[in-house]
């Protein structure tokens, strides 16, 4: 089967790789349209608006009575172009490293535009020189060109070359605009300001070098047209005017040309250059379209042939290995059902004590007489072994529970006899009695966790106040337990012993984990969901994480795990609470300590209007010894039992 699948998988992998590569190339070329419409063209329009505003600002600064209205009109046009660029750039959907760089340039551009407001304010206040104003606008335009340059990346080399050539030519065109702005200010003023003549020489030198270089990477037909334009009369007149201005001018001297003559000379050259560049992006898009068509053609041919080969190979594999696949499917289904349903259900039934027919419930698979059939037979053997192991484990657990219960009951019997042997109340050591009761409660842990019936039973329903007072008196440190108000309620017979056990565990925990000189408060009140019993200590407390984990265990008791024997009392509390529907939660107390809250449902604490019966007796009867909850009064520890008046 593997020999049939390997060629199909390999062929499918190659086909997927080819399709993925073709799709990625086509997507990248499709992004060329998105880049042109949402980044490049809006950026060029914004640059053109900034260039015009720069020239208008230079003319405004050159005279004391410059045309403020024309400048404000141009600024409004610039703001509209900037807003359009920012709005369209949000629609940019490029992907890859170049797209991330482009988006980073968007952020740089936004930062640079923040300086435009300051620049305009300086121009309005005539606090800027012509040179500083030109420098400020040129810096902002430079950031715009960095956006265009980053967006020029493409998966097709020819497309990228044309796009980058257009950006380089627009940078050269920017030099023309810088020259125009500088000479506009100088011709209007009639002289060169400080540093303007030297800056003009630098601009003209860079211009004459960069314009021919920018067009050197154009395709051959476009390159010929570009060279023809540079050698034409418009650029010849521009170069002649530049030579005349530089040759006769000097720093701080007059300009040997008027504003009108310069405009008539520069405007045709600038117009021809930008008219030539206007079609550049369209050429790039045409190249992208041609490249995309080539990719789609290749994808159609190779994809169709590859898919046909895969289909044929798959049909052959299905025809040859059909029966094998079907039987493997049956085997897998059987194994999955065995692991997820049948075995867990059998284990549950075995642990519940049910008798299971191992052979009758065994997995039976008819898969022929080859290797697959042998695997099916092995799976049947695994099933039988697992069921037998589970049955043996259940038997061991059952026997172990019996042993633990027997040991616990013997301990309980001995402890009952020990308590009886202590003799009359007046002659009994209180601490010995308390320790014996505590030992008997610990012995009963095993009975509870084993799920066996408790040997100690009450003699009838008792009041909640009597039960709580009796349990408090049996604590080893009973003198530290202060009993507050106790709600008037009666506990039915079947819950008396377990409620006392549960309360004893929580009281023992509170006295153990609090300082000897602190008290533990025990009270009970009526709540919306029943009687609320609170045990509050001033001990070391618990971390929030420990409180949360403990409450989770109390709310969802798990099966006893010997590895967690250190928290045996917690498991016993959770088990008893779950059996009687009692809610038990722990929470922090202000100033340190823990408050344990037991919420007794209405079925376990029935309100009564009668006064609570007396909780003390002068002698332990046989009945009280069996219940194991008798309160001793002769030498009973002093604590706040006098406050057990029920809440009315």
C-alpha positions in Angstrom: 0.0 0.0 0.0 2.9 2.4 0.8 4.4 1.7 -2.5 1.2 2.9 -4.2 0.8 6.0 -2.0 4.4 7.3 -2.2 4.3 8.2 -5.9 0.8 9.8 -5.6 1.8 11.8 -2.6 5.1 12.9 -4.2 3.3 13.9 -7.4 0.6 15.8 -5.5 3.3 17.6 -3.5 5.1 18.8 -6.7 1.8 19.9 -8.2 0.8 21.8 -5.0 4.2 23.5 -5.0 3.9 24.6 -8.6 0.4 25.8 -8.1 1.3 27.7 -5.0 4.3 29.3 -6.7 2.2 30.3 -9.7 -0.6 31.6 -7.5 1.9 33.7 -5.4 3.4 35.2 -8.5 0.0 36.1 -10.0 -1.0 37.6 -6.6 2.1 39.7 -6.4 1.6 41.0 -10.0 -2.0 41.7 -9.2 -0.8 43.8 -6.3 0.9 46.0 -8.9 -2.5 47.5 -9.7 -3.2 48.0 -6.1 0.1 49.7 -5.5 -0.2 52.0 -8.5 -3.7 53.2 -7.6 -3.4 53.4 -3.8 0.3 54.4 -3.3 2.3 55.5 -6.3 -0.2 57.8 -8.1 -1.6 59.5 -4.9 2.0 59.9 -3.7 3.0 61.6 -7.0 0.0 63.9 -6.8 0.9 64.8 -3.3 4.6 65.5 -4.3 3.4 67.7 -7.3 1.2 69.7 -4.9 4.1 70.2 -2.4 6.3 71.2 -5.3 3.9 73.9 -6.4 3.4 75.1 -2.9 7.2 75.3 -2.5 7.4 77.5 -5.6 4.5 79.7 -4.4 6.1 80.1 -1.0 9.4 81.1 -2.6 7.6 83.8 -4.6 5.7 84.9 -1.5 8.9 85.3 0.5 10.7 87.2 -2.3 8.5 90.2 -2.0 7.0 92.1 0.9 3.6 92.2 -0.7 3.4 88.6 -2.0 0.1 87.1 -3.1 -1.4 85.6 0.0 -4.6 84.4 -1.7 -2.7 82.4 -4.3 -0.6 80.8 -1.6 -3.6 79.8 0.5 -5.3 78.4 -2.6 -2.3 76.2 -3.3 -2.1 75.1 0.3 -5.7 74.0 0.2 -4.9 71.9 -2.9 -1.9 70.5 -1.1 -4.0 69.5 1.9 -6.5 67.8 -0.4 -3.7 65.8 -2.1 -2.3 64.8 1.3 -5.7 63.7 2.6 -6.2 61.7 -0.6 -2.9 60.0 -0.2 -3.5 59.1 3.5 -7.0 57.8 2.6 -5.9 55.6 -0.3 -2.8 54.3 1.4 -5.0 52.6 3.9 -6.3 50.4 1.1 -2.8 49.1 0.3 -2.9 45.3 0.3 0.7 44.4 -0.5 2.3 41.4 1.2 5.8 40.3 2.0 8.9 42.1 3.3 8.6 45.0 0.8 5.0 45.6 1.9 6.1 45.9 5.5 8.8 48.4 4.5 6.3 50.4 2.5 4.0 50.6 5.5 6.9 51.7 7.7 7.5 54.5 5.1 3.9 55.5 5.5 4.5 56.1 9.2 7.7 58.1 8.4 5.7 60.2 5.9 3.0 61.0 8.4 5.7 62.2 10.9 7.3 64.4 8.3 4.0 66.0 7.4 3.7 67.2 10.9 6.5 69.7 10.2 4.5 71.2 7.3 2.3 73.2 9.7 5.4 74.8 11.3 7.0 75.5 7.9 3.8 77.3 6.8 3.7 79.4 10.0 7.3 80.5 9.5 6.5 81.5 5.9 3.4 83.4 6.9 5.4 85.3 9.6 8.3 85.8 7.0 10.5 84.2 9.6 12.0 81.8 7.0 14.6 82.6 4.4 14.2 81.3 0.9 16.9 78.7 1.4 15.4 77.4 4.7 11.9 77.2 3.2 13.2 75.3 0.1 15.1 72.9 2.4 12.0 72.3 4.6 9.7 71.4 1.7 12.5 69.4 0.0 12.8 67.3 3.1 9.1 66.4 3.2 9.2 65.5 -0.5 12.2 63.3 0.1 10.1 61.2 2.5 7.4 60.9 -0.2 10.0 59.5 -2.6 11.1 56.9 -0.1 7.4 55.7 0.0 7.4 55.4 -3.9 10.7 53.7 -3.9 9.6 51.1 -1.3 6.4 50.5 -3.2 8.2 49.9 -6.5 9.2 46.3 -5.5 7.6 43.6 -7.6 8.0 39.8 -8.2 8.7 40.4 -11.9 12.1 41.9 -12.6 11.0 43.9 -15.6 8.1 45.4 -13.8 10.3 46.4 -10.8 12.9 47.8 -13.2 10.3 50.1 -14.9 8.8 51.1 -11.5 12.2 52.0 -10.0 13.2 53.9 -13.2 10.1 56.0 -12.9 10.9 56.8 -9.3 14.5 57.8 -10.3 13.2 60.0 -13.1 10.7 61.7 -10.7 13.6 62.3 -8.3 15.4 64.0 -11.2 12.3 65.9 -12.0 12.3 67.1 -8.3 15.6 68.8 -9.1 13.9 70.7 -11.8 11.2 71.8 -9.4 13.8 72.8 -6.8 15.6 74.9 -9.5 12.3 76.4 -10.5 11.4 77.4 -6.9 14.9 78.8 -6.2 15.0 80.9 -9.4 11.4 82.0 -8.9 12.3 83.6 -5.6 15.5 85.0 -6.9 14.0 86.5 -10.1 11.1 88.0 -8.2 13.5 89.5 -5.7 15.9 90.5 -8.5 19.0 89.2 -6.7 20.4 86.1 -5.0 20.1 85.8 -1.3 22.6 84.3 1.1 23.6 80.9 -0.1 21.1 80.8 -3.0 23.7 81.1 -5.8 25.8 78.3 -4.4 22.6 76.1 -4.0 21.7 76.8 -7.6 25.1 75.6 -8.8 24.6 72.4 -6.8 21.1 71.8 -8.1 22.2 72.3 -11.8 25.1 70.0 -11.4 23.0 67.2 -9.9 20.3 67.8 -12.5 22.6 67.4 -15.5 24.0 64.2 -14.0 20.8 62.5 -12.8 18.4 63.1 -15.6 20.4 61.2 -18.3 21.3 58.5 -15.7 17.7 58.0 -14.6 16.7 57.0 -18.2 19.5 54.6 -18.8 17.5 51.6 -17.4 14.5 52.2 -19.6 13.5 49.6 -22.2 15.2 50.2 -25.5 12.3 51.9 -27.3 11.5 54.2 -24.4 15.2 55.0 -23.9 15.5 56.3 -27.4 12.5 58.6 -26.9 13.9 59.8 -23.7 17.3 60.7 -25.2 15.5 62.5 -28.1 13.6 64.6 -25.6 16.8 65.6 -23.7 18.4 66.7 -26.9 15.3 68.6 -28.0 14.9 72.4 -28.1 13.1 72.7 -24.7 16.0 71.2 -22.7 18.6 72.9 -24.9 17.0 76.3 -24.0 16.9 75.3 -20.4 20.6 74.5 -20.3 21.4 77.7 -22.1 19.4 79.8 -19.6 21.2 77.9 -16.7 24.6 78.7 -18.2 23.7 82.3 -18.6 22.4 82.7 -15.0 25.4 80.9 -13.5 28.0 82.6 -15.7 26.8 86.1 -15.0 25.6 85.7 -11.5 27.3 85.7 -8.1 26.5 85.3 -4.5 24.4 88.4 -3.4 24.4 89.7 -7.0 21.6 90.4 -9.4 19.9 87.7 -11.5 20.4 88.2 -15.2 17.0 87.0 -16.2 13.4 88.0 -15.5 10.7 85.9 -13.8 8.7 85.8 -17.1 11.7 84.7 -19.2 12.6 81.9 -16.7 9.0 80.7 -16.6 8.8 80.6 -20.4 12.1 78.6 -20.4 11.5 76.1 -17.6 7.8 75.3 -18.1 8.2 73.5 -21.5 11.1 71.3 -20.2 9.3 70.4 -17.0 6.1 69.7 -19.0 7.9 67.4 -21.4 9.7 65.4 -18.7 6.6 64.8 -16.7 4.5 64.0 -19.8 7.0 61.4 -20.6 6.9 59.9 -17.1 3.1 60.0 -17.1 3.0 56.8 -19.2 5.7 55.0 -17.2 3.5 53.5 -14.6 1.1 52.4 -17.3 4.0 50.6 -19.0 4.8 48.9 -15.8 1.2 47.8 -15.4 1.2 46.5 -19.0 4.3 44.5 -18.3 2.7 43.1 -15.1 -0.4 42.1 -17.1 1.7 40.3 -19.7 3.7 38.6 -17.0 0.5 37.6 -15.2 -0.9 36.2 -18.5 2.3 34.1 -18.9 2.0 32.8 -15.4 -1.7 31.9 -15.9 -0.9 30.1 -19.1 1.8 28.1 -17.4 -0.4 27.4 -14.5 -3.2 26.2 -16.8 -0.9 23.8 -18.7 1.1 22.5 -15.8 -1.8 22.5 -13.4 -4.1 20.6 -15.7 -1.5 18.0 -16.7 -0.4 17.6 -13.0 -4.0 17.2 -11.9 -4.7 14.7 -14.6 -1.6 12.7 -13.6 -2.8 12.8 -10.0 -6.3 11.6 -10.8 -5.0 8.7 -12.9 -2.5 7.7 -10.2 -5.1 7.9 -7.6 -7.6 5.8 -9.6 -4.9 3.1 -10.0 -4.1 3.2 -6.3 -7.8 3.0 -5.3 -8.3 0.1 -7.8 -5.3 -1.9 -6.5 -5.6 -1.1 -2.8 -9.3 -0.6 -2.3 -9.9 -3.8 -0.3 -6.8 -3.0 1.9 -8.0 0.5 2.6 -11.6 -0.7 3.5 -10.3 -3.3 5.9 -7.8 -0.9 7.5 -10.7 1.5 7.9 -12.7 -1.2 9.7 -9.7 -2.0 11.9 -9.2 1.7 12.8 -12.8 2.2 13.6 -12.8 -0.9 15.8 -9.7 0.3 17.6 -11.1 3.8 18.1 -14.3 2.4 19.5 -12.4 0.1 21.8 -10.2 2.8 23.1 -12.8 5.6 23.5 -16.0 3.7 24.3 -15.9 0.0 25.1 -12.9 -0.2 27.4 -13.8 2.9 29.5 -17.4 1.6 29.8 -16.2 -1.9 30.9 -13.8 -0.4 33.4 -16.6 1.8 34.8 -18.9 -1.2 35.2 -16.2 -3.3 36.8 -15.4 -0.6 39.3 -19.1 -0.4 40.1 -19.1 -4.1 41.0 -20.9 -5.5 38.0 -20.1 -8.9 36.7 -18.8 -8.9 33.2 -18.7 -11.8 30.6 -15.2 -11.3 29.3 -15.4 -13.7 26.4 -18.9 -12.7 25.4 -18.0 -9.0 25.2 -14.7 -9.5 23.4 -14.1 -7.7 20.1 -14.6 -9.9 17.0 -13.3 -8.9 13.6 -13.5 -10.8 10.4 -10.8 -9.4 8.1 -9.7 -12.3 6.0 -6.6 -14.4 6.5 -3.7 -12.0 5.8 -1.5 -9.7 7.9 -4.4 -7.3 8.5 -6.5 -10.2 9.9 -3.6 -11.0 12.2 -3.6 -7.4 13.4 -7.3 -7.7 14.1 -6.7 -10.9 16.1 -4.0 -9.1 18.1 -6.5 -6.3 18.8 -9.0 -8.9 20.1 -6.2 -10.3 22.4 -5.4 -6.8 23.6 -9.1 -6.2 24.4 -9.3 -9.5 26.4 -6.1 -8.7 28.3 -7.3 -5.1 29.1 -10.6 -6.4 30.4 -9.0 -9.1 32.5 -6.5 -6.5 33.9 -9.3 -4.1 34.7 -11.3 -6.9 36.4 -8.3 -7.9 38.4 -7.6 -4.3 39.4 -11.3 -3.8 40.4 -11.1 -7.0 42.5 -7.9 -5.8 44.2 -9.5 -2.3 44.9 -12.6 -4.0 46.3 -10.6 -6.3 48.5 -8.4 -3.4 49.6 -11.4 -1.3 50.5 -12.8 -4.2 52.5 -9.4 -4.4 54.4 -9.4 -0.7 55.0 -13.0 -0.7 56.2 -12.3 -3.7 58.5 -9.2 -2.0 60.0 -11.1 1.2 60.4 -14.1 -0.5 62.1 -11.8 -2.3 64.5 -10.1 0.9 65.4 -13.4 2.5 65.9 -14.5 -0.3 68.2 -11.3 0.0 70.2 -11.6 3.8 70.4 -15.2 3.4 71.6 -14.1 1.0 74.2 -11.3 3.4 75.2 -13.7 6.3 75.6 -16.0 4.0 77.7 -13.0 3.0 79.8 -12.2 6.6 80.6 -14.9 6.3 83.2 -17.2 8.9 84.7 -17.0 12.4 83.4 -15.5 13.9 86.6 -12.6 11.5 86.6 -11.7 11.8 82.9 -8.8 13.6 81.4 -10.5 16.0 78.9 -7.5 16.0 76.5 -7.5 12.2 76.5 -11.2 12.2 75.6 -10.6 14.8 72.8 -7.7 12.9 71.3 -9.7 9.6 71.3 -12.6 11.3 69.5 -10.2 12.8 67.0 -8.6 9.4 66.4 -12.0 7.8 65.9 -12.9 10.5 63.3 -9.7 9.8 61.4 -10.4 6.1 61.4 -13.8 6.9 59.9 -12.1 8.6 57.0 -11.3 5.2 55.5 -14.9 4.1 55.8 -16.1 7.2 54.1 -13.6 7.0 51.2 -14.3 3.3 50.7 -18.0 4.1 50.2 -19.1 1.8 53.0 -22.0 2.5 55.4 -21.0 4.3 58.6 -21.1 2.2 61.8 -22.2 5.1 64.0 -25.7 6.4 63.7 -27.7 9.0 65.6 -30.7 8.3 67.8 -32.9 10.8 66.0 -33.0 14.4 64.7 -31.0 16.9 66.6 -30.8 20.7 66.7 -28.0 22.4 64.8 -26.9 24.3 67.9 -26.5 21.0 69.9 -24.4 19.4 67.1 -22.1 22.3 66.7 -21.6 22.8 70.4 -20.9 19.0 70.8 -18.3 19.0 68.0 -16.6 22.2 69.4 -16.3 20.5 72.8 -14.6 17.5 71.3 -11.9 19.5 69.6 -8.4 19.2 71.1 -8.2 23.0 71.5 -11.8 23.5 72.4 -11.0 26.4 74.7 -10.0 28.5 71.6 -13.4 28.0 69.8 -15.8 30.8 70.3 -19.4 29.9 69.4 -21.4 32.8 68.1 -25.1 33.0 67.3 -26.5 29.7 66.0 -29.6 29.7 63.8 -32.5 27.7 65.1 -32.8 24.6 62.9 -33.1 20.8 63.2 -30.9 18.3 61.4 -32.5 14.9 60.4 -31.1 11.7 61.8 -29.3 10.5 58.7 -27.2 13.6 58.5 -26.3 14.2 62.2 -23.1 12.0 62.2 -21.8 13.2 58.8 -22.5 16.9 59.6 -20.6 16.5 62.8 -17.7 14.8 61.0 -17.6 17.5 58.4 -17.7 20.3 60.9 -15.0 18.6 63.0 -12.6 18.4 60.0 -13.0 22.1 59.3 -12.6 23.1 63.0 -9.5 20.9 63.3 -8.0 22.6 60.2 -8.8 26.1 61.6 -7.2 25.4 65.1 -4.2 23.6 63.6 -3.3 26.3 61.1 -3.7 29.3 63.5 -1.7 30.6 66.3 -2.3 29.1 69.8 -3.2 32.6 71.2 -5.9 33.2 68.6 -9.6 32.1 68.7 -11.6 30.3 66.1 -15.2 31.6 65.6 -18.1 29.2 64.9 -21.5 30.6 64.0 -24.6 29.7 61.9 -27.1 32.0 60.3 -30.0 31.8 57.8 -29.2 32.6 54.2 -31.2 32.6 51.0 -30.1 29.1 50.1 -30.4 27.5 53.6 -28.4 27.7 56.8 -24.9 29.1 56.5 -22.3 27.8 59.0 -19.1 29.9 59.2 -15.8 28.9 60.7 -13.3 31.7 60.8 -9.7 31.6 62.0 -6.9 34.1 62.3 -4.2 31.9 61.0 -1.5 32.0 58.3 -4.1 32.1 55.5 -3.7 30.7 52.0 -2.5 32.2 48.7 -5.3 33.1 46.2 -4.2 30.3 43.9 -4.3 27.8 46.8 -7.8 29.0 47.8 -9.0 28.7 44.2 -7.6 25.1 43.8 -9.0 24.0 47.2 -12.5 25.3 46.3 -12.4 23.6 43.0 -11.6 20.3 44.7 -14.3 20.9 47.3 -16.9 21.5 44.5 -15.8 18.5 42.4 -14.7 15.6 44.6 -12.5 13.1 42.7 -11.9 9.4 43.3 -9.5 8.8 46.1 -5.8 8.7 44.9 -3.3 7.3 47.4 -0.7 9.7 46.0 -2.8 12.6 47.6 -3.0 11.1 51.0 -1.6 14.3 52.5 -4.9 16.0 51.7 -7.1 13.2 53.0 -9.2 15.5 55.1 -10.0 17.7 52.1 -11.2 14.7 50.2 -13.4 13.5 53.0 -15.0 17.0 53.4 -15.6 17.1 49.6 -17.1 13.6 49.7 -19.4 14.2 52.6 -20.5 17.5 51.2 -21.3 16.0 47.8 -23.3 13.2 49.4 -25.6 15.6 51.3 -25.7 18.5 48.9 -23.7 20.8 51.2 -21.8 23.6 49.7 -18.3 24.2 51.2 -16.1 27.1 50.2 -13.0 28.8 51.6 -12.2 32.5 51.4 -9.7 34.9 52.9 -10.4 37.0 56.0 -9.3 40.6 56.3 -6.2 40.8 58.4 -5.2 37.2 57.7 -6.9 33.9 58.2 -9.4 31.8 56.4 -13.2 31.6 56.6 -14.8 28.2 55.8 -18.5 28.5 54.8 -20.9 25.5 54.8 -24.3 26.1 53.2 -26.8 23.5 54.4 -29.8 22.9 52.1 -33.3 23.1 53.5 -33.5 19.3 53.6 -30.6 19.2 56.2 -31.5 22.2 58.4 -35.2 22.5 59.0 -36.0 25.8 60.8 -38.0 25.4 64.0 -39.6 27.8 66.4 -38.8 25.7 69.5 -35.9 26.6 71.6 -32.8 24.5 71.1 -32.5 21.7 73.6 -29.8 21.6 76.2 -26.5 20.3 74.7 -24.7 19.2 77.8 -25.2 16.0 79.8 -23.5 14.9 83.0 -22.9 11.3 81.9 -22.1 9.5 78.6 -24.7 6.8 77.9 -24.1 3.8 75.7 -26.1 5.5 72.9 -24.0 8.6 73.0 -20.9 6.4 72.9 -22.1 4.7 69.7 -22.9 8.0 68.1 -19.5 9.3 69.2 -20.7 12.9 69.6 -21.3 13.1 73.4 -20.3 16.4 75.1 -18.6 16.1 78.3 -19.4 18.7 81.0 -17.5 17.7 84.1 -14.1 19.0 82.9 -15.2 20.5 79.6 -12.8 23.2 78.3 -13.9 26.8 78.8 -15.0 28.4 75.5 -17.9 30.6 74.3 -20.5 27.9 74.3 -22.7 30.3 76.3 -23.3 32.2 73.1 -25.2 29.4 71.4 -28.6 31.1 71.6 -30.2 30.6 68.2 -30.9 33.5 65.9 -34.6 34.1 65.8 
